[in-house]
């Protein structure tokens, strides 16, 4: 059985790879959309009463979701690159990887 953390990690790998490898505006738009969707799901999860993460971590994840959404608009408008989105996702993947190895 796969853990929720493994599923989250795999989802981040998928969207981060798409962000890194996008070569056309259409591919970039799709990768940004998928990344925003993932972050939207995370924001909804940490905002829920049943989430058991520490409140400070929940707030940080929610903030990153807001930043990701705002930066995504800039990427789609051609005002920024997706590098910051990749950096954030990479940091999250590192944290998930640490949690997996500690378990």
C-alpha positions as CSV (number, residue, x, y, z in Angstrom):
1,X,0.0,0.0,0.0
2,X,1.2,3.5,-0.8
3,X,1.2,6.2,1.8
4,X,-0.4,9.6,1.3
5,X,3.2,11.1,1.4
6,X,4.3,8.8,-1.4
7,X,1.3,9.9,-3.5
8,X,2.0,13.6,-2.7
9,X,5.7,13.1,-3.6
10,X,4.7,11.5,-6.9
11,X,2.3,14.3,-7.7
12,X,5.0,16.9,-7.1
13,X,7.5,14.9,-9.3
14,X,4.9,14.9,-12.1
15,X,4.0,18.6,-12.1
16,X,7.6,19.7,-11.4
17,X,8.9,17.6,-14.3
18,X,6.3,19.2,-16.5
19,X,7.2,22.7,-15.4
20,X,10.9,22.0,-16.1
21,X,10.4,20.4,-19.5
22,X,7.7,22.6,-21.0
23,X,9.0,23.9,-24.3
24,X,5.9,25.6,-25.8
25,X,3.4,28.1,-24.3
26,X,0.7,25.4,-24.4
27,X,2.9,23.0,-22.5
28,X,3.8,25.7,-20.0
29,X,0.1,26.6,-19.5
30,X,-0.8,23.0,-18.9
31,X,2.1,22.5,-16.4
32,X,1.1,25.7,-14.6
33,X,-2.5,24.6,-14.5
34,X,-1.6,21.2,-13.1
35,X,0.7,22.8,-10.5
36,X,-2.0,25.2,-9.4
37,X,-4.5,22.4,-9.1
38,X,-2.1,20.4,-6.9
39,X,-1.5,23.5,-4.7
40,X,-5.2,24.2,-4.5
41,X,-5.8,20.7,-3.2
42,X,-3.1,21.1,-0.6
43,X,-4.5,24.5,0.5
44,X,-8.0,23.0,0.9
45,X,-6.6,20.1,2.8
46,X,-4.6,22.3,5.3
47,X,-7.5,24.6,5.7
48,X,-9.8,21.8,6.8
49,X,-10.5,21.1,10.5
50,X,-9.5,17.5,10.2
51,X,-5.9,18.2,9.1
52,X,-3.5,17.0,11.8
53,X,-0.4,19.0,10.7
54,X,0.9,21.6,13.2
55,X,-0.9,25.0,12.7
56,X,2.4,26.7,11.8
57,X,3.1,24.2,9.0
58,X,-0.5,24.4,7.8
59,X,-0.2,28.2,7.6
60,X,3.1,28.0,5.7
61,X,1.6,25.5,3.2
62,X,-1.4,27.7,2.7
63,X,0.9,30.7,2.1
64,X,2.9,28.8,-0.4
65,X,-0.3,28.0,-2.2
66,X,-1.2,31.6,-2.4
67,X,2.3,32.6,-3.6
68,X,2.1,29.8,-6.2
69,X,-1.2,31.0,-7.5
70,X,0.0,34.6,-7.8
71,X,3.3,33.6,-9.4
72,X,1.5,31.3,-11.8
73,X,-0.5,34.3,-13.1
74,X,2.8,36.1,-13.9
75,X,4.2,33.0,-15.7
76,X,1.1,32.7,-17.8
77,X,1.3,36.5,-18.6
78,X,4.9,36.1,-19.7
79,X,6.1,38.3,-16.8
80,X,8.1,35.6,-15.0
81,X,9.6,32.1,-15.5
82,X,8.4,29.0,-13.7
83,X,11.8,28.7,-11.8
84,X,10.3,29.8,-8.5
85,X,7.5,27.3,-8.8
86,X,10.1,24.5,-9.5
87,X,12.2,25.7,-6.5
88,X,9.2,25.6,-4.2
89,X,8.1,22.1,-5.4
90,X,11.7,20.8,-5.1
91,X,11.8,22.0,-1.5
92,X,8.5,20.3,-0.7
93,X,9.7,17.1,-2.4
94,X,12.9,17.2,-0.2
95,X,10.7,17.5,2.9
96,X,8.5,14.6,1.8
97,X,11.5,12.5,1.1
98,X,12.9,13.2,4.6
99,X,9.6,12.2,6.1
100,X,9.6,9.0,4.1
101,X,13.1,8.0,5.2
102,X,12.5,8.9,8.8
103,X,9.4,6.6,8.9
